[in-house]
Structure formats: structure tokens, C-alpha cells
Amino acid sequence: MAPYSKIHRLSCSRSFLATAALSFAIAAPLQAALVYSELFPNADSTDDEVTTAGWISYSGPNATLFTGTGNNKIYIPGGFGNGNPQARGFLALNALPSTNYVTYESGLNINPANGALNFSWQHHASVTGNAEARLLLQIGGQWIATNQVYNPAGIGTLADFGPAAGAGAFTNSFTFSTAASEWRDVTFTPTIGLSISGTARTTDLTVAPITAIGFYYTASGTVSTRLDTLQVDQVPEPHLTALLLAGGLGIAARRRR
């Protein structure tokens, strides 16, 4: 009976430790993990097309491929000086007014089912109010954009995205939700058509992986707009953390036997 009693006591101890660990995992604050980041880097003085960052752009009602750098383009500037910030690496939207654009990166796999998603980015312009950006996503094969419009902070043509300019003044954030009121449908087929619904959706989104992230952009006047540091943080669901921990404890317990 002694060996049995010893094993029984060990099993009880392991069960207690597993229960305590699971309780701690569920009760402890969960840390957000960075699941996507785009800084639009440019290491030299040459202006780059957005394709160097793995992005692509389209414009107008016919969704025309939008390439090139410089005036009336979407690109990643490289040089210092007039029209550029004090530090290289951002997305410049020197686009024509009264035209709609999409610019984005595809081929992603970010699953909202794994935890709460928070999007953040920096956005400023040479003037205030002439440019409108919406967060653009492709989820479950469907294109959507935020119902909310994000206007850039007007802090001057030569302003930097650095701390001296006050990052809080031009940092936007959005917490992902499936609620219909948060989104508008975007009808988009490259080289065929591009438009956005005039009102919010009437049905909630179905949770599915996010396969593309970018921006739907329009300008009502001449404006130089900059976007930078697009990031997505995800806080794991407590039950997923607990399941992973429980699985790890189970494996460890079997190995000790």
C-alpha cells in the first residue's frame, strides 16, 4: 500500500499545482503580443515604391494600379529636406484630390478568434481636414473599411514623426469589433472597380482570419499626408492561455511517470 499511497500523494500534488497554475493563468492580466508591424523603412536617399514594403496601391473607380514615386503618388520617401520628415521611413500619400485610393499588404493571417485586436498608426499632414483615411481590412475574402473616418493632424510639411512633434497628437487607434455599425463594405477588384458603401453595414461580421491590412484614402483638396508605424497588438483569450498551460502541464506530468 505504501507505494500506492506515495503515487497518490504525488498525483494530488500535481493536480493541486495544475489547478493553481490554471487559476493564476486565468486571473492574471494577459499581455498583448505584437502580431503585425509595418514601419515603411527606407535606408537610403532614394524614394521607393510601396512594393518595397510588400504593399500595393490602386486608385479611382476602375481600381487602376497606382505605381511610381513623387507628386500625386503613394510611395516611401527616402531623402531629407523639403517635403520629407527629419527621419526616413513613412508612407507618403501625395494623391490627387477627389479620388479614392486603397493601399495595403496582403498574404496575412491574423485571427480575431485568438484574442482582442488593437490597431494603431501615426497620421499627419501638411494641413488639417483635407484628407480622410479609413482602416482597410480583408477578412474572410471580403473587403471592409472602418465606418469611422480618421483625419490627419495638421502639423506642417516638414514635421517629423519623432517625439519632438508629440506623437500623441497624431496617433490613432482602433479596437477590432464584428459589430456592423463599425464597418462599411468596400467593393474592390483590382483593375476592375473600387467603391465604398455610403452607410455602415447592417449585418455583423463573421469572425475569420484577416488576410490584408491597409488604408482606404480620399482627399478633398491638395494635401501631403503621411502614415507610419502601423501595428496590431493581440491580447490572447484567457481560455486559450489556460488550455495551452493545461496541455503543457499534462505533457510534463506524463514525462515524469
N, C-alpha and C positions, 0 to 999 in steps of 0.2 A: 504493500500500500504506500510505502514511503516514496518510491519513485513517482507513482501516480500523483500523490499529493504535491510533490515538487513541481511536476509539469503543470498541474492545475494552478498552482500559485503563480508560475511564470505566465501562463495564459491569461490569468486575471490581471496581472501587472501590465501585460501588453495591451489588453483590452482597455484598461484604465488609461494608459498612455495614449492609445489611439483616440479614445473618446475625448480626452483632454486636448489633444492636438487639433482634432476636428473642431471642437468648440472654440479654440483660440483662432483657428483659421477663419471661421465664420464671423466671429465677433471683432477681430482685428481690422483696422482700416486697410482697405486694399489700395495698392499703389498703381497709379496709371503707368502704362507702358507705351512708349513711342512706337507706333505701328506704321507711320509714314512720315517722311520729311523731304521737302524739296526747297533747297536754298538758291537755286538758279546760279550756280557758280560760274565764274569766268576768270580764269587765271591770268589772261594776257590783256593787251590793249585793243584787241580786235573784237568788233561786235559779232556776236554769234546768233545763228538762228535758234529757235526754240527746240529744234530737233536734237541739238547737242545735249539737252537735258532730258531727252526722251519724251518731249511734248510735241504737240501738233496743233495747228490753228486753222480755222475755217471762218469765212465771212459771208454775209449777205444772204438773201432769201434762197439763193441757189447753192449755199454751202460751198463756196469756192475755196479751194486750198489756198491758204494765206501764207506765203513764204517771203523770205528776204529780211533785210535789216534797214534801219534808218527811219526817215519820216513816213508816216502813215503805215507803219508795220508793227507787228508784235515780235519782240526779239529780246536778246540778253546783251545789254551794252557791256563794253569792256574798258573803254577809256575813262580817264578822269576829266574834269573840266566842264565846260558849258553843256548843259543838258544831261549831265551824268552826276551821280552822287559822289561823295568823298570816298566811298568804298565800292569795289567792283562786286557784281553779282546780284542781280534782281531782274524781274520781268518787266520790261517796258511796253506799254500799250500806247503807242503814238498812232492811234487809229483815226479813221475818217469819221466825222460826226454823222448821226442819224443812220448808222449801220450797226447791225448786230454781229457779234463775234462769239465763237467758242474757242477756248484754248485749254488743253487738257493732257493728262497722261493716262494711258490705258494699260491693260495687261496686269491689273492689280487683283488682289484677293483679300479684301478686308471684310470680315464677317461681323455684322452688328449683333448677331446672336451670341457672340463670345463676351460681350460686355458693352457698357456705355461708351459712346464715341464722342470726342470733343474735337472740333476743327478750329484752328486758329491761323491767322495770317496777318501780315502787315500790308497797309494800303494807304498811299498818299498820292497827291497830285499837285500840279503847279497852281491850280485854283480849286475852289470848293464848289461842288454841286453840279458840274457838267458831265460827270461820268458816273455810271451805275454798274455795279458788279453784283452778281449772284453766284453763290457756290453752286457748282455744277457737278452732278454725280451720274454715273450709270450704275443702276442696281437691278439685278435680275434681268439684264438686257434692255432695260427701259431708261431713257434719259429724263432727268428731272433737275430742276433748279430751285433754290430757295425762294419762297414767296417774299421773304424779306429782301429788300434792296440795301446794299452796302455802298454808301458814298465815301469817297476818299477824304482824308483830312487834307486841307489845302495848306501846305507848309512851304511852298516855294519850289522852284525848278531845281535848285542846286542842293536842296535839303538831303541829308543823309538819313539812313535807317538806323544809325547808331544811337547810343544812349543820349548824346547831346541834344538830339532832336526831340527827346521824350517819347520813347516807344509806346507808352500807354495811350498816347493821343491818336495813334494810327494802327493800333492792334485790334482786330475784330475776332470774334469767336462765335461758334455755333455748335450747340449740342444736338446730335442726331436724334430725330424722332420719326416715327412712322405716321404721325398724325397728318391727315390730309391737308389741314389748314397751313402746314409748314411748307408745302411744296406746290410747284407748278409743273405741268408736263411740258417737256421740250420735244418737239418733233424735229429730229435731226438724222439725216442720212448724208454722209459725205458726198459732195459734188452733185447732190440732188436737191436737198431742201433743208432750211433751218428756220424755225419759228418757235415762239413760246406762247403758251396759253395766256389769255388775258385775265384769268382768275385762278384761284387756288383749286387744287384737286377736290373732288367730292368723295373719294374713297381712300382709306388709309393704305399706306404702302404694305406690301408683303415683305417680310424680312428675308433678305437674300444677300449674297456677297456683293460688295461694292467693287466693281471692276474698272472704274475710271474716276478720276478726280480732276477738277479744273474750275474754270470760271465762264459764266455767260456774261458778256460785257456789251454795253451800249454807251454811246456818248452823244450828248445833245449839242456839243459845241467843241471848239478847238481846245484840247487839254492833253497834257502829258501825264499819264498815270503810271504809277509803279506798284508792283505787287512783289512781296518777298516772304520768305520763311513760312511756307505753307506746311503745317504739321497736323497730324492726327494722333491723339492720345486715346488709349482704351483702358478702361478700368474693368478687370475681369469680374464676371459674375461670381458671387460668393459660393454658389453651389458647385461651380466648375472648379474653383480652388479647392474646395473640400473633397470633391471626387478625385482630383489629382493626388492630393495628400493621402487620401484613404487608399488609393491604388498603390502609392509608394510604400506606405506602411505595411500593406498586405504582402507586397513582394519581399520587403525586408524581413517580415515575420517568417515567411516560408523558407527564406535562405538560412535562417538561424536554426531551423528544425533539423 
